[in-house]
Each structure stands twice: as C-alpha cells, then as structure tokens.
Amino acid sequence: MNRELKRLSIVVLLMFVALFVASSTIQVGYADQLNADSRNTRAVNDSYNVQRGSILVAGKAIAQSVPSKDRYQWQREYSNGPLYSAVTGYLAVNGSATGIEGAMNQELSGTSNADFFTRVKNIITGKHPQGNSVELTIDPAAQEAAVEALGSLQGAVVAIQPKTGKILALASTPAFDPNKLAVHDNSTYQANYDALNNAAGSPLINKAITDLNPPGSTFKPVVSSAAFGSGDFSPSTTLPNPSGLQLPGSSTVIHNDTGAACNGGSGGKVSIENAQVWSCNIPFAELGAKVGSDGIKNQAEAYGWNHEFSIPMPVSVSRYPGYDDQAELMQSAFGQQSDVATALQICLDSSGIANGGVVMTPNLVESVITPDLSPQQQFQPSQFGRATSASVAKTVTQMMVTGVNEGTGTNAKINGVSVAGKTGTAQNGSNAPYTLWFTGFAPADNPQVAVAVVVENGGGLGQSGTGNSVAAPIARQVLEAVLSK
C-alpha cells in the first residue's frame, strides 16, 4: 500500500513540475510573442485599457493616447499624421500595427519583459497601467524639408548622421493620415484601409525601407571603392571610352546617357575619376569586368548590401547577387541588371564614405522612457563595419565633390558649403519610366548629414527626367535644413 501511494505521489509531483514548467515557459518565454499575436483579441482589447506611451520627436508627441468616449478607454491620435506616417505607422482597432507602433509595440504598451516588475507593482498598488514613450532620432526640420520637397512625387528620402547612424529623416510619399486607421469602428477602419491600399502611389508602402529599385549610377561609388581598395587602380587610371560597347557573348550594346563618348570625348581613354564625375556607363562596365564579381560583391556587402537591417522596423534586403555572366557583370557595375536597393541602403553607402569608410548601424530610436520619465533604454552608436580605408573614402569623396561642382550633380550645390554627391538615372525596361536618384553628404570636409533621394515612376516625366533635374534639388533642401540649424 505504501509503495502504491509513493508511486502515485511521484506521478502527482511530476505532473505539478510539468505544469509549472509549461506555465512558466508560456508566461516568460512566449509572453511577448502571444501579446503581439493579432489573433489574440483579448490582448487587443486589453491594450486599449492601457494608456499607451507616446512617440516623441524633439521631445514633442507625434503620436499619443487620449481618453476615449466609447467602449475603449483610450484613442490613439497622430499630430501632423501625414508628415510622420512613414515613421509612426499606425495602430488599428484589430490589433494590426505598422512602423514604430508595430516595431516597438511591447515598449509602447508596457508589455515587454523589461516591464514585468512594473506591471506587478501596478497590480499591487492599483496604479493605472501606462506604456513607455519612445523618443526618435528624427530631426523635425529635416523631416519637414523631405516631405515638402518630395511634394506629390512618388518616392522617399532618408537622411542619416554619418558618425552615429542616427536617422534624421525618413519620408515616403504619397503619405497617409494614420488617424484614419486608428478609428475604433472596425467597418470604418476597413473602408479607410481599403481606400488607401488601392490608392495611386501605394501610400501604405514605406518606400524608404521597403521598395527595391535599381540603383543606377548611385552604385558607381561602391564600384570605385572596390577598385581603389584593391590597390590596382587610382582615380587617374584610364579606361576605354567608345560611344557604344557590345557586351561580350551578347547582342546587347550599351551607351552612356548622352549617347556619346564620356565627357564629350571622341573615343580613346577616360579616367575613372571623369567617368564617375560625368556618370559614364561604358567605362564603369569595363571597370566592373576588371574588378570582378567577387570584388564588387564583397565591397557592396561591406557597405551593408545583402544584409538584413532593422531600425527597428524591418528593412528590405538590398541585393547585389554577384554574376557569372560577363555581360551581366558589366551592366551591374553601373547599377543595372539584378542590382536593387532601398533608399536606406543608398544612404548607408554615402554615410560610410562620409565617415571615413566606417558604416554605422542605422537606428531610428533615441531612447525608451518609462512613465516616471526614467530612461529604460538609451541609444548607443554601433559600427556595422569598416567598408573601406579612410584614404579610399577620401578619394571617393573628392570625386563626389567634383561631381556636384561640375559634373552631373550640379543641382545639389549649396552656396558656401562643399557637397559630395552622386546622381542616378536607372532603367526599368525599354519603355518603363526611369527611377531617379541622388545621394551624397555635406559638408564634405566635416560631414554632418548623408542623404539619399529616390523618385519612382520617372517623377511623372517618363524617360525624360534625370537624377540631377528631379532628385538632386530635393536632396539639397534636406541638406540645407540640417545644416542651417
């Protein structure tokens, strides 16, 4: 009898241990995942009983929760909603969330693991639960300049502080008003969502970090970095300079944008420096063949290509796949073929060059602040890695400065300020509108801000627009907004 009782006791004890382990695993290990699951309607309803933390820019709330008069206790409100829609995203009544609202949901709702003891304390004391506020790195002047300069165009702007990786501007147009998606009536939300989802220009897509476009000639500084870093080339190294070039093993004939030899030459040779300053495709195709696929790919990856970034919103991976086919490799060297990039990645390229060859990890969050105004998390700059040597970065910078002063980027000039930059006019097919780019930084001798501008759908100009005519003036306005402070 005692033996049977002992066995039963052991079984019961093991069951209690199993129950304890399972419940502890769920409460601790899977708590964040379950709270974030959109199917968890109880969690969604409970989230409206918590005063969600604010999203702050320069200390001012651009998203906050205010008392509601309906069955939910709190209503999410977005001041200047369209201006910051690419940053804040939105929080919907069905629990779906985008932007910082989604990426920092646990911090804003006070449900992260770091808030566990605070939640216990609130239960014991009966204190009303509150979420944490999230302070962003955004510079309001840069953000306003970016959105205003983009206007009705379909595109994006990213501005980064090169020495820290702080994102100063993140704009995507056409923008949308998050307040229309924060309504508490689900049918109204769905109608507004459907209208925005079907609207021209896809306003719900964040074109700064999601859309992938061929980078065109903005990829040339990456190829120059690879060439100079190999030690086999210098800015004065010359390359063939015909007006047209049939690619090896292919019937494809490539041309420079002007249709003539680079820099108005009559053939012969052209230096790498002049080829970049005047954004000539044929010399860079020849350079790409000499540097090789692995050399270019390794260099691109050192700048962040083929890498998964989170800012903390997830960023589409910019791709340089590498090429076995010589014709494809040569086209890739001037940003065509299967090369695709986000505006964020193109800005990282310039930021790394501006920072002496060191790429800093991009970040949008300055700090997380508890309801009693104590810092829970604080931004710390971190290196993604060294992309190239300081001497190579300096050489590429000087070529980019010349490109703005007298080459294809003259519309980015700022009086009294040395600007480094590179334009891009990327093809999307024989009859499709171009993608128009500009990227650069200023001041060139002491960089404070790097910028990338992408304008999709040809800026409404089909194939007649250029990076210099459309994207460069937008970049100039953003650079001026940061530097004039």
C-alpha positions as CSV (number, residue, x, y, z in Angstrom):
1,M,0.0,0.0,0.0
2,N,2.8,2.4,0.9
3,R,4.6,1.5,-2.3
4,E,1.5,2.4,-4.4
5,L,1.0,5.6,-2.5
6,K,4.6,6.5,-3.1
7,R,4.3,5.9,-6.8
8,L,1.1,8.0,-7.0
9,S,2.8,10.8,-5.1
10,I,5.7,10.8,-7.6
11,V,3.3,10.9,-10.5
12,V,1.4,13.8,-9.0
13,L,4.7,15.6,-8.2
14,L,5.9,15.2,-11.8
15,M,2.6,16.5,-13.1
16,F,2.9,19.6,-10.9
17,V,6.5,20.1,-12.1
18,A,5.4,19.7,-15.8
19,L,2.6,22.2,-15.2
20,F,4.9,24.6,-13.5
21,V,7.5,24.4,-16.3
22,A,4.8,24.7,-19.0
23,S,3.1,27.7,-17.4
24,S,6.4,29.4,-16.7
25,T,7.6,28.9,-20.3
26,I,4.4,30.4,-21.6
27,Q,4.4,33.4,-19.2
28,V,8.1,34.2,-19.6
29,G,9.3,32.6,-22.9
30,Y,6.3,33.2,-25.1
31,A,4.7,36.2,-23.4
32,D,5.9,38.8,-25.9
33,Q,5.0,36.6,-28.9
34,L,1.5,35.9,-27.6
35,N,0.9,39.5,-26.7
36,A,1.9,40.6,-30.2
37,D,-0.2,38.0,-32.0
38,S,-3.0,39.8,-33.9
39,R,-5.4,36.8,-33.3
40,N,-5.2,37.4,-29.5
41,T,-8.4,39.6,-29.4
42,R,-8.3,39.6,-25.6
43,A,-4.8,41.2,-25.7
44,V,-6.0,43.7,-28.3
45,N,-9.0,44.7,-26.2
46,D,-6.8,44.9,-23.1
47,S,-4.3,47.1,-24.9
48,Y,-6.9,49.8,-25.1
49,N,-7.3,49.7,-21.3
50,V,-3.6,50.8,-21.0
51,Q,-2.5,54.4,-21.7
52,R,-0.1,53.6,-24.5
53,G,3.1,55.6,-24.4
54,S,3.8,58.5,-26.8
55,I,6.1,58.6,-29.8
56,L,8.3,61.6,-29.5
57,V,10.3,63.8,-31.9
58,A,12.4,66.5,-30.3
59,G,10.5,66.0,-27.1
60,K,7.1,66.6,-28.6
61,A,4.4,63.9,-29.1
62,I,3.7,62.9,-32.7
63,A,1.6,60.0,-31.5
64,Q,-0.2,59.8,-28.2
65,S,-3.2,58.2,-26.4
66,V,-6.0,60.4,-25.2
67,P,-9.2,59.4,-23.2
68,S,-11.9,57.9,-25.4
69,K,-15.7,58.2,-25.1
70,D,-16.5,54.8,-26.5
71,R,-16.1,51.3,-25.0
72,Y,-12.3,51.6,-25.4
73,Q,-10.6,53.7,-22.7
74,W,-8.0,55.3,-25.0
75,Q,-7.9,56.7,-28.5
76,R,-4.6,56.9,-30.5
77,E,-4.0,60.3,-32.0
78,Y,-1.4,61.4,-34.5
79,S,-0.4,65.1,-34.7
80,N,0.9,66.0,-38.1
81,G,0.0,62.5,-39.2
82,P,1.0,62.6,-42.9
83,L,4.3,64.2,-42.0
84,Y,5.4,61.3,-39.9
85,S,3.3,58.4,-41.3
86,A,6.4,56.6,-42.7
87,V,7.9,56.7,-39.2
88,T,4.9,56.1,-36.8
89,G,2.9,53.8,-38.9
90,Y,-0.4,53.2,-37.3
91,L,-2.2,51.1,-34.6
92,A,-5.6,49.7,-35.8
93,V,-8.6,48.5,-33.8
94,N,-8.0,45.0,-35.0
95,G,-4.5,45.0,-33.4
96,S,-2.5,45.3,-36.6
97,A,0.3,47.8,-36.3
98,T,3.0,49.2,-38.6
99,G,6.0,51.5,-38.3
100,I,7.2,52.3,-34.8
101,E,3.8,51.4,-33.5
102,G,4.4,47.8,-34.6
103,A,8.1,47.5,-34.1
104,M,8.0,49.0,-30.6
105,N,4.6,47.7,-29.6
106,Q,5.7,46.0,-26.4
107,E,7.5,49.0,-25.1
108,L,4.7,51.4,-26.0
109,S,2.1,49.1,-24.4
110,G,4.2,48.4,-21.3
111,T,4.2,44.6,-22.0
112,S,7.9,43.9,-22.7
113,N,9.9,41.7,-20.4
114,A,11.6,44.8,-19.1
115,D,8.3,46.0,-17.8
116,F,7.4,42.8,-15.8
117,F,8.1,44.2,-12.3
118,T,6.4,47.4,-13.1
119,R,3.2,45.5,-14.1
120,V,3.4,43.5,-10.9
121,K,3.8,46.8,-8.9
122,N,0.8,48.4,-10.6
123,I,-1.3,45.3,-9.8
124,I,-0.3,45.5,-6.1
125,T,-0.7,49.3,-5.8
126,G,-3.8,49.6,-8.0
127,K,-2.0,52.1,-10.2
128,H,-3.4,52.8,-13.7
129,P,-1.1,50.9,-16.2
130,Q,0.8,53.0,-18.7
131,G,3.2,52.2,-21.5
132,N,6.6,53.7,-22.2
133,S,7.3,56.6,-24.5
134,V,9.7,56.2,-27.4
135,E,11.9,59.1,-28.4
136,L,13.0,59.1,-32.0
137,T,16.2,60.3,-33.7
138,I,14.3,62.3,-36.3
139,D,15.2,65.9,-36.9
140,P,11.9,67.7,-37.4
141,A,13.4,70.3,-39.7
142,A,14.9,67.5,-41.9
143,Q,11.7,65.6,-41.9
144,E,9.6,68.6,-42.9
145,A,12.1,69.5,-45.7
146,A,12.0,66.0,-47.0
147,V,8.2,65.7,-47.2
148,E,7.8,69.2,-48.6
149,A,10.5,68.7,-51.2
150,L,9.0,65.4,-52.4
151,G,5.6,67.0,-52.7
152,S,3.3,65.0,-54.9
153,L,6.1,62.8,-56.2
154,Q,6.2,59.1,-55.6
155,G,9.4,58.4,-53.7
156,A,11.4,58.6,-50.5
157,V,14.1,60.4,-48.6
158,V,16.4,59.0,-45.9
159,A,18.9,61.2,-44.0
160,I,21.5,59.8,-41.6
161,Q,24.1,61.3,-39.2
162,P,27.2,59.6,-40.5
163,K,29.2,59.4,-37.3
164,T,26.3,57.8,-35.3
165,G,23.9,56.1,-37.7
166,K,21.0,58.2,-36.3
167,I,18.3,58.5,-38.9
168,L,17.4,62.2,-39.1
169,A,14.7,61.9,-41.8
170,L,12.6,59.0,-43.1
171,A,10.0,60.2,-45.6
172,S,7.8,58.3,-48.1
173,T,5.3,59.8,-50.5
174,P,2.5,59.8,-51.1
175,A,1.9,59.9,-47.4
176,F,-1.3,59.0,-45.5
177,D,-3.1,60.1,-42.3
178,P,-2.7,57.5,-39.6
179,N,-5.7,58.9,-37.8
180,K,-8.0,57.4,-40.4
181,L,-6.7,54.0,-39.5
182,A,-6.8,54.5,-35.7
183,V,-10.6,54.7,-35.5
184,H,-12.3,52.4,-33.1
185,D,-15.1,51.3,-35.5
186,N,-13.8,48.2,-37.5
187,S,-16.0,48.8,-40.6
188,T,-14.8,52.4,-40.8
189,Y,-11.2,51.3,-40.4
190,Q,-11.6,48.6,-43.1
191,A,-13.1,51.1,-45.6
192,N,-10.3,53.6,-45.0
193,Y,-7.7,50.9,-45.2
194,D,-9.1,49.6,-48.5
195,A,-9.2,53.1,-49.9
196,L,-5.5,53.7,-49.0
197,N,-4.4,50.3,-50.1
198,N,-5.9,50.8,-53.6
199,A,-4.8,54.5,-53.9
200,A,-2.4,55.6,-56.6
201,G,1.2,55.6,-55.5
202,S,0.6,53.0,-52.7
203,P,0.7,55.3,-49.7
204,L,0.7,52.5,-47.2
205,I,4.1,51.2,-48.5
206,N,7.1,52.7,-46.9
207,K,9.2,53.5,-49.9
208,A,12.2,54.4,-47.8
209,I,12.8,50.9,-46.4
210,T,10.5,48.6,-48.3
211,D,10.7,49.4,-52.1
212,L,13.6,48.0,-54.0
213,N,14.7,49.9,-57.1
214,P,17.7,49.5,-59.5
215,P,20.3,52.0,-58.0
216,G,21.7,53.1,-61.4
217,S,24.7,55.3,-61.2
218,T,24.5,55.7,-57.4
219,F,26.2,52.3,-57.3
220,K,29.3,53.7,-59.0
221,P,31.0,55.0,-55.8
222,V,30.7,51.4,-54.5
223,V,32.5,50.1,-57.6
224,S,35.1,52.9,-57.3
225,S,35.6,51.9,-53.6
226,A,36.2,48.3,-54.7
227,A,38.6,49.3,-57.4
228,F,40.7,51.6,-55.3
229,G,40.6,49.3,-52.3
230,S,42.2,46.5,-54.5
231,G,45.3,48.7,-54.9
232,D,45.2,48.1,-58.7
233,F,43.5,51.3,-59.7
234,S,43.6,55.0,-58.9
235,P,41.3,57.9,-60.0
236,S,43.7,58.6,-62.9
237,T,43.6,55.1,-64.2
238,T,42.2,55.2,-67.8
239,L,39.6,53.0,-69.4
240,P,38.2,52.6,-72.9
241,N,36.0,55.5,-74.0
242,P,33.8,54.5,-77.0
243,S,30.4,55.9,-77.7
244,G,28.9,52.3,-77.7
245,L,30.0,48.9,-76.5
246,Q,28.7,45.5,-77.4
247,L,28.8,43.3,-74.3
248,P,30.8,40.0,-74.6
249,G,28.8,37.0,-75.6
250,S,25.7,39.1,-76.1
251,S,23.9,41.2,-78.7
252,T,23.3,43.9,-76.1
253,V,25.0,47.3,-76.9
254,I,25.3,49.7,-74.0
255,H,25.7,53.5,-74.2
256,N,26.4,56.4,-71.9
257,D,23.4,58.6,-71.1
258,T,24.5,61.2,-73.6
259,G,24.8,58.6,-76.4
260,A,28.3,59.8,-77.0
261,A,31.8,59.1,-75.6
262,C,32.3,60.0,-72.0
263,N,32.7,63.8,-71.2
264,G,32.3,64.7,-74.9
265,G,35.4,62.8,-75.9
266,S,35.9,61.3,-79.3
267,G,36.9,57.8,-78.0
268,G,40.3,56.9,-76.8
269,K,40.6,56.7,-73.0
270,V,38.9,58.3,-70.0
271,S,40.0,58.3,-66.3
272,I,37.9,56.6,-63.6
273,E,37.5,60.0,-61.9
274,N,36.0,61.6,-65.0
275,A,33.9,58.5,-65.7
276,Q,32.3,58.9,-62.2
277,V,32.0,62.7,-62.3
278,W,30.2,62.5,-65.6
279,S,28.4,59.3,-64.8
280,C,29.5,57.3,-67.8
281,N,28.3,53.7,-68.1
282,I,30.7,52.3,-70.6
283,P,33.9,52.9,-68.6
284,F,32.3,51.6,-65.5
285,A,31.2,48.5,-67.3
286,E,34.9,48.0,-68.3
287,L,36.0,48.7,-64.7
288,G,33.5,46.2,-63.4
289,A,34.9,43.5,-65.7
290,K,38.4,44.2,-64.3
291,V,37.4,44.3,-60.6
292,G,35.3,41.2,-61.0
293,S,32.1,40.0,-59.5
294,D,33.6,38.9,-56.1
295,G,35.4,42.2,-55.7
296,I,32.3,44.2,-56.2
297,K,30.1,41.9,-54.2
298,N,32.5,41.9,-51.2
299,Q,32.7,45.7,-51.3
300,A,28.9,46.1,-51.6
301,E,28.4,43.7,-48.6
302,A,30.9,45.8,-46.6
303,Y,28.5,48.7,-47.1
304,G,25.5,46.7,-46.0
305,W,24.2,45.1,-49.2
306,N,22.8,41.6,-48.9
307,H,22.3,42.3,-45.1
308,E,19.1,42.3,-43.1
309,F,18.7,45.6,-41.2
310,S,16.2,46.5,-38.5
311,I,15.9,50.2,-37.5
312,P,13.9,48.6,-35.6
313,M,11.3,48.4,-38.4
314,P,12.4,45.6,-40.8
315,V,14.2,46.8,-43.9
316,S,14.1,45.0,-47.3
317,V,17.4,43.5,-48.2
318,S,19.3,45.4,-50.9
319,R,20.8,42.9,-53.3
320,Y,23.9,42.6,-55.2
321,P,23.8,38.9,-56.1
322,G,27.1,38.5,-58.0
323,Y,27.4,37.5,-61.6
324,D,29.0,34.6,-63.5
325,D,28.0,36.0,-66.9
326,Q,30.4,38.7,-68.1
327,A,27.8,40.8,-69.8
328,E,25.6,40.9,-66.8
329,L,28.5,41.7,-64.5
330,M,29.4,44.7,-66.7
331,Q,25.9,46.0,-66.6
332,S,25.7,45.5,-62.8
333,A,28.8,47.8,-62.4
334,F,26.6,50.8,-63.3
335,G,23.7,49.7,-61.1
336,Q,21.6,47.7,-63.5
337,Q,20.9,44.0,-64.2
338,S,19.6,42.5,-60.9
339,D,21.0,45.2,-58.6
340,V,18.3,46.5,-56.4
341,A,18.4,48.8,-53.3
342,T,16.3,50.6,-50.7
343,A,16.8,54.3,-50.2
344,L,18.2,53.5,-46.8
345,Q,21.0,51.3,-48.3
346,I,22.0,54.0,-50.8
347,C,22.1,56.5,-47.9
348,L,24.3,54.0,-45.9
349,D,26.7,53.9,-48.9
350,S,27.2,57.7,-48.7
351,S,27.2,57.7,-44.9
352,G,30.0,55.1,-44.8
353,I,32.1,57.2,-47.3
354,A,31.4,60.3,-45.3
355,N,32.5,58.6,-42.1
356,G,36.0,57.8,-43.3
357,G,34.9,54.3,-44.6
358,V,33.1,53.2,-41.4
359,V,29.4,52.3,-41.8
360,M,27.4,52.8,-38.6
361,T,24.4,50.7,-37.9
362,P,21.3,52.8,-38.8
363,N,18.8,53.4,-36.0
364,L,15.6,55.4,-35.5
365,V,15.1,55.1,-31.7
366,E,16.9,57.5,-29.4
367,S,15.5,56.2,-26.1
368,V,12.7,54.4,-24.3
369,I,11.3,56.4,-21.4
370,T,9.2,55.0,-18.6
371,P,6.1,56.8,-17.3
372,D,8.1,58.3,-14.4
373,L,10.5,59.7,-17.0
374,S,13.3,57.3,-16.3
375,P,15.3,56.1,-19.2
376,Q,14.7,52.4,-19.8
377,Q,16.8,52.1,-22.9
378,Q,19.3,54.6,-24.4
379,F,20.6,54.6,-27.9
380,Q,24.3,53.7,-28.3
381,P,26.1,54.1,-31.6
382,S,27.4,50.9,-33.0
383,Q,29.6,50.1,-36.0
384,F,28.2,47.9,-38.7
385,G,31.8,47.6,-40.0
386,R,34.6,49.2,-42.0
387,A,33.6,49.3,-45.6
388,T,36.9,50.7,-46.9
389,S,40.0,52.5,-45.8
390,A,40.0,56.2,-44.8
391,S,42.2,57.0,-47.7
392,V,39.9,55.3,-50.2
393,A,36.9,57.0,-48.7
394,K,38.7,60.4,-49.0
395,T,39.4,59.7,-52.7
396,V,35.9,58.7,-53.5
397,T,34.6,61.8,-51.5
398,Q,36.7,64.1,-53.7
399,M,35.3,62.5,-56.9
400,M,31.8,63.0,-55.5
401,V,32.5,66.7,-54.7
402,T,33.7,67.3,-58.2
403,G,30.6,65.5,-59.5
404,V,28.5,68.2,-57.7
405,N,30.7,71.1,-58.6
406,E,31.0,70.5,-62.3
407,G,29.6,67.0,-63.2
408,T,26.1,65.5,-63.2
409,G,25.1,66.6,-59.7
410,T,25.2,70.4,-60.0
411,N,21.6,70.9,-58.8
412,A,22.7,69.8,-55.3
413,K,25.1,72.7,-54.9
414,I,24.8,74.8,-51.7
415,N,26.4,78.2,-51.6
416,G,29.3,78.3,-49.2
417,V,29.1,74.5,-48.5
418,S,31.1,71.7,-50.1
419,V,28.6,69.0,-51.1
420,A,29.7,65.5,-52.2
421,G,27.2,63.6,-54.3
422,K,26.2,61.2,-57.0
423,T,23.2,61.1,-59.3
424,G,21.4,58.0,-60.7
425,T,19.0,57.6,-63.6
426,A,18.1,53.9,-63.5
427,Q,16.3,52.0,-66.3
428,N,13.4,49.7,-65.6
429,G,12.8,48.3,-69.0
430,S,12.7,49.5,-72.6
431,N,9.5,51.6,-72.2
432,A,9.2,52.0,-68.4
433,P,9.8,55.3,-66.6
434,Y,13.2,55.7,-65.0
435,T,13.9,55.6,-61.3
436,L,15.7,58.9,-60.4
437,W,18.3,59.1,-57.6
438,F,20.6,61.4,-55.7
439,T,22.8,60.5,-52.8
440,G,25.5,62.5,-51.0
441,F,26.6,64.3,-47.9
442,A,27.7,67.7,-46.5
443,P,29.8,69.4,-45.6
444,A,32.2,67.2,-47.5
445,D,35.2,68.1,-45.2
446,N,33.2,67.5,-42.0
447,P,30.1,65.6,-42.8
448,Q,27.0,66.2,-40.6
449,V,24.4,64.5,-42.7
450,A,24.2,62.0,-45.5
451,V,21.1,61.8,-47.7
452,A,19.5,59.6,-50.3
453,V,16.6,60.5,-52.5
454,V,14.7,58.1,-54.8
455,V,11.9,59.2,-57.1
456,E,9.9,56.4,-58.6
457,N,7.8,56.3,-61.8
458,G,10.1,58.8,-63.5
459,G,8.8,61.6,-61.4
460,G,5.9,61.8,-63.9
461,L,8.4,62.5,-66.7
462,G,8.7,59.1,-68.2
463,Q,12.2,58.7,-69.5
464,S,12.9,62.4,-69.8
465,G,13.7,63.1,-66.2
466,T,17.2,62.7,-64.6
467,G,18.6,62.3,-61.1
468,N,20.1,65.8,-61.3
469,S,16.9,67.5,-62.5
470,V,14.5,65.8,-60.1
471,A,16.2,64.1,-57.1
472,A,19.2,66.5,-56.6
473,P,17.1,69.6,-55.7
474,I,15.2,67.5,-53.1
475,A,18.4,66.4,-51.5
476,R,19.7,69.9,-51.4
477,Q,16.7,71.1,-49.5
478,V,17.1,68.4,-46.9
479,L,20.9,69.1,-46.5
480,E,20.2,72.8,-46.1
481,A,17.5,72.1,-43.5
482,V,20.0,70.2,-41.3
483,L,23.0,72.5,-41.9
484,S,21.1,75.7,-41.2
485,K,20.3,74.7,-37.7
